[in-house]
């Protein structure tokens, strides 16, 4: 397999919503590529409190193709094709959400920039 043109290592950041009734951390895997931060969409969905597939529907209808994409990442199971969303693209997607957990996640994203 051809070596990718980016560093395929993931960093795990922990998101704590600090909302009464939610007492867990959400691990969010991130990838740095060309100086910007890209979040694994599956982890972002969990941190937002959305069901699986919700973010995928938002990505394909609300964001241009350059704000999200796929990358081959080496995991413990071998090379996997994973879907990522850019930090700016994710912020634009969740701007109009009204859930408290989404608001907390957006504030957390602001600390990453």
Secondary structure, 3 states (H helix, E strand, C coil): CCCCCCCCCCEEEEEECCECCECCEEEEEEEEECCEEEEEHHHHHHHHCCCCCHHHHHHHHHCCHHHEEEEEEEECCEEEEEEEEEHHHHHHHCCCCCCHHHHHHHHHHHHHC
